[in-house]
Amino acid sequence: MDQCAILIFAKAPYPGSVKTRLIPALGEDEATRLYTRLLARLVDWTCNQTPFATELWVTSGRDHPLWRQLEAEYDLPIYLQQGDDLGARMGFAAKTALTRHRHVALLGVDCPALTARHIHQTFLWLDNGEDAVLGPAEDGGYVLLGLNNYHKDLFQGHHWGGGDVAASTRAALAGLGWHWRELPQLWDLDRPQDLERLQLGYPEICRS
């Protein structure tokens, strides 16, 4: 069993299906290209700047050209998400991956501010006995969830996509009697007003 694994959750980047809240500002094609750059950048640094295993958990089948490209370039294992909502899909992935790994960290694609340092800190805390690590987002969600164990309460009964997911996850952790640590609050790239922040801090991602 490998010690640690990063689980990246990604949607197949078809126009109109990703970064939908940015489409009014960017258009479908550019929003799709932006999502693809965010994902490729995330995979590159998790694979090249950390010693941990990386798994890509995807929607809409395994035959998208980007999946084949990433699989070949990084020798990246790709798994299909399973479940009726985001919580069910994350829960399935966490439960499955924890049969292969001692610690897992679940990530989305939308947080350019997340770095290898945050991942190292997450796994250090988990290895030192924390039950979980939460990476809260400025919008009330979270950008990372690190776990040593699976429990369904972490993935059920939450308003996914709402502004209280971090708070309801904290309540679930407390209800389980688990001890957890939290990373510094980070920001997600979700809204048109976030694009200026992206341009200022990460101009390379903005380039087509």
N, C-alpha and C positions, 0 to 999 in steps of 0.2 A: 504493500500500500504506500503510495506517495504521500508525503507529509501535507503539502499545501496545493490548492488549485484555485485559479481565478476563473470564474464562470461569467462569460460575457453574453448578455442577452441582446439579440439583434433581430431586426425585421429585414426581410428581403427588400432591397432598395429599388422598388418599382415606383415610377412617378405617380404622385398622388397618394401614396401609402405611407410615406415617412416625412417627418418634420412638417406635418400638415398645418400647424399654426404659423409656420414661417412662409407658407405658400403665398399669402397675400403680398408679402414684401419681396419675395425672391422669384416666385413662379415655381411650378412643379419640377421642372428639370433641374434648376439650380438648387432647390431644396434637396433634391435627391442626390445631387453631386456633393453637396455639403455633408449630408449624412454619411455618404460613402467615404469621404475624407476623414470624418470623425472616427468612423469605425476602423479604417485602415491604420490610422495613427494610433488608436488604442491598442489594437492587436500588435502593432510593431513594438511599442514600448513594453507591453506586458511580456512579450516573448524575448525581447532583446535587453531589457533593463532590469529584469527580475529573474531569479533562479527558479521561479515557481511554474508549475504546469499551468497552461492556459487551455480552456475548453470554450468553444463557440457554440452557443445554444440559439438555434435559428427558427424562424417561422417560414411557412409556405414552401416546404420541401427543401431537399439538399441539392437541387440541380441549378440553382442560380449561378451564373458565371463567376460572381464575386466569391461565392463559397468555394468553388473549385480553385480559384486563384489563391485565396488565403490558405487553403488546405495544402496546396502544393508548395507555396513559398515558405510557410512556417511549420510545415509538418503538423498542422493544427487539427486536432480531433473535432469533428462537427456532429452535434446531436440535435434532434428535432425537439422543440418545445411541445409539451403535451398538457392540455388543460383548457377549461372554458374561459378563464380570465387570467390576468397577469399573475395574481396570487397563486392560482393553481399551477401555472406554468413554472413559476419560480420554486414553489414547494416541491414539485416533481423533480426538478433539476437538482435542488439541494439534497433531497432525500437520496436520489440516485448517486450523485457524486460523492456523498459521504460514505458510501459503501466502498469507494476506491481511495479516498483521501481522508486524512485526519482533520484537516481544516479546509473550509471553503470560503471564498469571498465572492458575492454576487454583485455584478456591476451592470449598469446600462451604458449606453453609448453617448449620453447627452452632457457629460461633465468634463469639459476640456481641462478644468483646473485640477482634476484628480491626477496624482503622480505616483511614481514608484515608491516614494517615501511613505505615502499613505498606505500602500499595500504592505510594505515591510512592517509598519507599525501595527497594522491589523493582525498580521500573523504572529508577531511578537506577543501581543496581548493574548491572543488565543492560545499560543503555546505556553504562556505563563499561567493559564488556568481560567481566563475569562470565558464565560459561556457564549458571549456574542460581542460583536463590535458594530456600532451603528455610525454611518457617515451621513449626518443630516444635511438636507439641502435648504437653501434660503426660502424656497417656496413651500416648505412644510412637508415635503416628501423626503426621500433619502437617496443618496447616490451610491451607497455601498451597504451591504449587510454581510458581516463575517460571522461564521457559525462553526461550532464544534459538533453540534447535534441538530437534528431536525425535530420540529414540533409543528403540527398543523395550525395551532393558534397564531403563529407568526405570519401565516399566509391566508387566513380566512377572516372575514368580517371587517375588512379594511376598505376604505373608499379610494380605490386605486385611481391615481390621477388627480386626487383632491389635495387640499392643503393641510390635511391632518394625518397623513399616513405615518410620518415619523412619530407623532404623539400617540397614535393608536398602537404602533409597534412597541413603543416604550411601555404602554399599559399592558400589552401582551407579555412582554419580557418580565415585567414586575409580577404579573399574575402567575407566571410559571415559577417564580422564585429564582430566576436566573440573574446572574451578575454580569453587567456589560459595561463597556467603555465606549466613549464617543470621540470620533475624529472632529477636527474643526469643521464648522459649517462651510459648505461650498455652494457654488451656483450651477444651475442647469441651463443649457441653451434650449429654451422652449418658445420664447416670445420674440416678436420683431424687435422690441427694445433691447433684447440681449445681444443683437447683432453688433451694435456699436462696441459693447464690452468685448466681444470676440475679436473684432477688428483691432482694438487697442492692445489686447493682451496676447493674441494668437493670430497675427496677420497671415501666417503661412497656411492656416486652415481655410482662410477666406479665399485664397487664390484658386481659381478654376484651373 
